[in-house]
Amino acid sequence: MTQTREFVTVVRFDGDSVPSINQRVYIGIGDDPESYYSTYFASISHDVLHIAAPIKEQKLMMPRPGDEVNLSYKSDRVPYRATVRVIEVITQPSEIIVVERPAEVLRVQRRRFFRLPVDMEIAFCPLQEDVFEAISADIVGRLKDGWTWQDLVRDLRDVGVRPVIAGEVWTPEVHTAITDDVSAGGAGVLTATQFVEGSYLTLKVTFQEGCSYLVTGIVRRCDETIFQSRSAHRLAIEFVHDNPQLTDELVKEVLRLQRQVQLGG
């Protein structure tokens, strides 16, 4: 069984590793390094980074000058991490955490996961990039009982996204499919519909009764194949999202499913 691992490389903080202004960043403040708060880069200069102070339960999370904080962000969809020192905290006209600009950051390569050959019914729908970004950042995770695809539209409104296509409000175009393998990092999906490489998708994956997850993914390959004596397409989908807790839950679900398959359940 393949172990879940991260491969970390030290790279210079320039070029592709530099995030964009207004880009999402997770900042770790306080004694618990595993506790990260979602916020964004307000500005980036040659010697400092300005980060909007995050809010949790209507309370500003503000470190003190001299504290070290952990940053986790993506640039060109590649994860990066850094530990930086807080230089000052600005409260007017808006709350800003000023940190030193790092000389180097850690580039985190994609983790490799155990891939389980298994047939599972799933549902998915194609997305525009802006909708994909919103779902992958704020909505993915375990679904409540009774969740429907119309709830996704409501969830998008709740995070301030109202997608419109050709002048009409977007509604999910739901496809059903069968997996031929699944892991915490992606899935092989057999479907009648062809998708180009790079297509954005969101998928509803149900591992057991009452335990479904919404994940986002990118089509990495689309190959013609035969399924049940009919022409079909096999999509190699990589799960791409900003929720490390979801990844941990998917690892557990795949291992549980493996035991169930081995026992013939």
Summary of the structure (lengths in Angstrom):
residues: 265
radius of gyration: 20.4
end to end distance: 20.0
largest distance: 66.7
contacts: 751
relative contact order: 0.14
helix: 16%
strand: 48%
